[in-house]
Amino acid sequence: MTPQPDDPEGLDPRIAHRDVSVEVQGIHLDRMTHQATVGQFTVTSDEPPSLGGDDEHPYPLDYFGVGVVT
């Protein structure tokens, strides 16, 4: 794949190493409900009743699954 002049730097195949850091701020809201902010985005997670939650938001591991398929 030959880089094109308008390709973003992150897609340049000649770059073999990248350091990436992510800053996340999280808070406990209620019972098993938590909220995390990453940049401009906020996500809320909850556990199912079998784990003490109210099942009102995605299960925390659901977010990992989303990250794997995107």
Short mmCIF file of the C-alpha atoms (twelve columns), coordinates in Angstrom:
data_MODEL
# 
_entry.id   MODEL 
# 
loop_
_atom_site.group_PDB 
_atom_site.id 
_atom_site.type_symbol 
_atom_site.label_atom_id 
_atom_site.label_alt_id 
_atom_site.label_comp_id 
_atom_site.label_asym_id 
_atom_site.label_seq_id 
_atom_site.Cartn_x 
_atom_site.Cartn_y 
_atom_site.Cartn_z 
_atom_site.pdbx_PDB_model_num 
ATOM 1  C CA . MET A 1  0.000   0.000   0.000  1 
ATOM 2  C CA . THR A 2  1.510   3.292   -1.102 1 
ATOM 3  C CA . PRO A 3  0.708   6.288   1.131  1 
ATOM 4  C CA . GLN A 4  -1.193  9.065   -0.576 1 
ATOM 5  C CA . PRO A 5  -0.621  12.778  0.177  1 
ATOM 6  C CA . ASP A 6  -4.062  13.166  1.763  1 
ATOM 7  C CA . ASP A 7  -3.839  10.012  3.946  1 
ATOM 8  C CA . PRO A 8  -3.975  10.691  7.703  1 
ATOM 9  C CA . GLU A 9  -0.655  10.110  9.494  1 
ATOM 10 C CA . GLY A 10 -2.219  7.298   11.514 1 
ATOM 11 C CA . LEU A 11 -2.714  5.242   8.340  1 
ATOM 12 C CA . ASP A 12 0.834   5.600   7.025  1 
ATOM 13 C CA . PRO A 13 2.131   2.002   6.672  1 
ATOM 14 C CA . ARG A 14 5.737   3.198   6.937  1 
ATOM 15 C CA . ILE A 15 5.238   4.021   10.621 1 
ATOM 16 C CA . ALA A 16 6.094   0.786   12.434 1 
ATOM 17 C CA . HIS A 17 5.752   1.993   16.044 1 
ATOM 18 C CA . ARG A 18 3.289   4.295   17.783 1 
ATOM 19 C CA . ASP A 19 2.927   5.222   21.444 1 
ATOM 20 C CA . VAL A 20 -0.712  5.691   22.420 1 
ATOM 21 C CA . SER A 21 -2.097  6.891   25.728 1 
ATOM 22 C CA . VAL A 22 -5.721  7.231   26.765 1 
ATOM 23 C CA . GLU A 23 -6.974  9.242   29.731 1 
ATOM 24 C CA . VAL A 24 -10.252 8.090   31.252 1 
ATOM 25 C CA . GLN A 25 -12.121 9.582   34.179 1 
ATOM 26 C CA . GLY A 26 -14.668 7.374   35.912 1 
ATOM 27 C CA . ILE A 27 -17.238 7.788   38.664 1 
ATOM 28 C CA . HIS A 28 -19.536 5.457   40.585 1 
ATOM 29 C CA . LEU A 29 -23.168 6.553   40.200 1 
ATOM 30 C CA . ASP A 30 -25.305 3.983   42.019 1 
ATOM 31 C CA . ARG A 31 -25.203 0.302   42.935 1 
ATOM 32 C CA . MET A 32 -23.318 -1.193  39.951 1 
ATOM 33 C CA . THR A 33 -23.728 1.796   37.620 1 
ATOM 34 C CA . HIS A 34 -20.567 3.638   36.561 1 
ATOM 35 C CA . GLN A 35 -19.879 6.460   34.152 1 
ATOM 36 C CA . ALA A 36 -16.641 7.107   32.287 1 
ATOM 37 C CA . THR A 37 -15.526 10.061  30.187 1 
ATOM 38 C CA . VAL A 38 -12.960 9.709   27.411 1 
ATOM 39 C CA . GLY A 39 -12.266 12.960  25.618 1 
ATOM 40 C CA . GLN A 40 -15.643 14.392  24.626 1 
ATOM 41 C CA . PHE A 41 -17.513 11.090  25.014 1 
ATOM 42 C CA . THR A 42 -19.298 9.754   28.094 1 
ATOM 43 C CA . VAL A 43 -20.421 6.152   28.511 1 
ATOM 44 C CA . THR A 44 -22.410 4.531   31.297 1 
ATOM 45 C CA . SER A 45 -22.280 0.865   32.263 1 
ATOM 46 C CA . ASP A 46 -24.363 -1.309  34.541 1 
ATOM 47 C CA . GLU A 47 -24.449 -4.938  35.578 1 
ATOM 48 C CA . PRO A 48 -27.354 -7.367  35.195 1 
ATOM 49 C CA . PRO A 49 -29.513 -8.116  38.268 1 
ATOM 50 C CA . SER A 50 -27.672 -11.419 38.759 1 
ATOM 51 C CA . LEU A 51 -24.556 -9.341  39.532 1 
ATOM 52 C CA . GLY A 52 -26.289 -6.714  41.671 1 
ATOM 53 C CA . GLY A 53 -27.098 -4.162  38.965 1 
ATOM 54 C CA . ASP A 54 -30.270 -2.831  37.373 1 
ATOM 55 C CA . ASP A 55 -29.443 -3.747  33.729 1 
ATOM 56 C CA . GLU A 56 -30.179 -0.165  32.564 1 
ATOM 57 C CA . HIS A 57 -26.977 0.285   30.532 1 
ATOM 58 C CA . PRO A 58 -24.606 -2.006  28.629 1 
ATOM 59 C CA . TYR A 59 -22.638 -4.502  30.657 1 
ATOM 60 C CA . PRO A 60 -19.016 -3.283  31.062 1 
ATOM 61 C CA . LEU A 61 -17.667 -6.147  28.945 1 
ATOM 62 C CA . ASP A 62 -20.030 -5.126  26.121 1 
ATOM 63 C CA . TYR A 63 -17.825 -2.063  25.596 1 
ATOM 64 C CA . PHE A 64 -14.796 -4.323  25.116 1 
ATOM 65 C CA . GLY A 65 -16.730 -6.276  22.519 1 
ATOM 66 C CA . VAL A 66 -17.565 -3.089  20.648 1 
ATOM 67 C CA . GLY A 67 -13.893 -2.148  20.634 1 
ATOM 68 C CA . VAL A 68 -12.905 -5.474  19.138 1 
ATOM 69 C CA . VAL A 69 -15.278 -5.306  16.168 1 
ATOM 70 C CA . THR A 70 -14.737 -1.650  15.271 1 
# 
